Amino acid sequence: MTDYFYINTIFNYVILIFNMIISRVMGKMGHYDINMDSLYDIFYNMVGTIDNNNNNEIVFHKKVRIGLLTNEIPPVVYGGVATWIVNFIKMFEGDKNIDVVPIFLAYNDSLPEECYDKYPNIRVIHKEGDLKDVFKDIDICINNLWIALDTIINLKKVYPSLNIISVCHSLIRMENITNLGSCYTSNFNQQEITFQNSDCVVLISKAEEDYYKLFGYDMFDTKTCVIYNSYSPKYDKNILNVNYESDHLGYIGRHVPRKRPEIVIKAVDHLKNEVVKVYNMGVDYDKYDNEYWRELEGKYKDQLVVIPFTSDKNVKENYWKQIGINCITGIYEPFGYTICESIDRRIPVIVSNIDGPKEIIEEVKEYVFTYEVDTDNYQKDIINFSSALEKMWKTSPEERQERCEKARKCLDKLRPETIKKEWMHLINDMI
């Protein structure tokens, strides 16, 4: 830390004290009434200062305790939120300024015992009455719930001055539209009320911010900002043995209408390629079976390999070994962890040219294959994807490998050390 920084900090404090004295005098003279207690609080609650000589990093003057509110933490997993939670905790691990306290809402799921071992400081909300004790020493709440709305409203009643930053992992209204009115997303109004009761909403891509404004959510009296999800590359030096001669295709991820996971096998059928196999991982057969995918399995039994949803890492690793090209399809995607992992592994990708995926690959788009998504015409979407697929197949193994190496540059902006700085600035602004 430079001497200049200390001098600058002291100077700012002196100016603040001077303004307090002037305000007090002016208040007594009748120009306006000043609440000296509030000014006193402002002075003593200045938790962070920007160090202009050290990449504008925030230097905190006291330890800040974050309450990380969620109803997802592995092995309780409903989607990408669980990944975000784990990454966020890891991002601040051992930080001298920030203490992240996971807070699990156990209204619908009880917390598995293994979580107490993995996260020793985790806290659990079993009922509304737990809010007061659970949040008693929390400086700021980072909320990852869009259901259990009353929790946010009641927390504001118990601690009116506690700032709540709600992370929007996906606009549920957009999901409802693009999932053809799913029963799981028809309660999007709960998320809208959560936005209203938050002090700040973090959107995970610029595209999400555009949708947010499109729905008129920016009319709420709530601050917004864009902070990408963090992704920590695992294969900077550990280079995997990718078969760049393989034309086998893969899709890995959730199976909902907006993802259009069947586009891959439909394109192979459209191109009349009877040699290539399609590995599709993520089909959920558990609750209601899956009539549609049972039908696809039968129709394309010689080419389609369906791998049911699983959290088994060995099964997932085997998936990556079977494919030569990974496919990112869909008509709405806020961010896209799968794109990051594909690029990190140096596996050739075909990416939908929309929303979060488009932003992730923005500076390396000449090194990946994209297709123009047609949200309104399903058959045209298959044709567009097929066109990109043909180009990929015609690319030599050597060029595929070279492209994959160069594409990894897009991960730099998502590295935890970069995303962490953005969160530090926001936390400081909100406190």
Order of alpha helices (4+ residues) and beta strands (2+ residues): alpha-alpha-beta-beta-beta-alpha-beta-alpha-beta-alpha-beta-alpha-beta-alpha-alpha-beta-alpha-beta-beta-alpha-beta-alpha-beta-alpha-beta-alpha-beta-alpha-beta-alpha-alpha-alpha
